[in-house]
């Protein structure tokens, strides 16, 4: 009875957000990654961490290097406060749909003009 844990991007590719989150904890211990991208052209991530942004960007590069192209986190935002207690499961892991609902504005902003992972975090990607 494995619960279907994938979503489909707008390009028709399937992404497994829980598997990505598990791999994330190995490259950036003590932080959590919540992946968004359903019906979107690419994936973005909310990173719950107190680590400095360059550390997060480097960890994302590691994660992306081992991910399929459509699974790669293209943009991210770091959230310096832990997820709300209501948004965590019994194991203390973020409940994805609740977190994404709570941070919907941040996610929309990433698609509008977010930072690109792997680039200098201070620079907006929409700067031409």
Secondary structure as UniProt FT lines:
FT   STRAND          7..8
FT   TURN            10..11
FT   STRAND          14..15
FT   HELIX           17..27
FT   TURN            29..30
FT   STRAND          32..36
FT   TURN            38..39
FT   STRAND          43..48
FT   HELIX           53..65
FT   HELIX           69..71
FT   STRAND          73..79
FT   HELIX           85..87
FT   TURN            90..91
FT   HELIX           96..102
FT   HELIX           104..113
FT   TURN            117..118
FT   TURN            121..122
FT   TURN            125..126
//
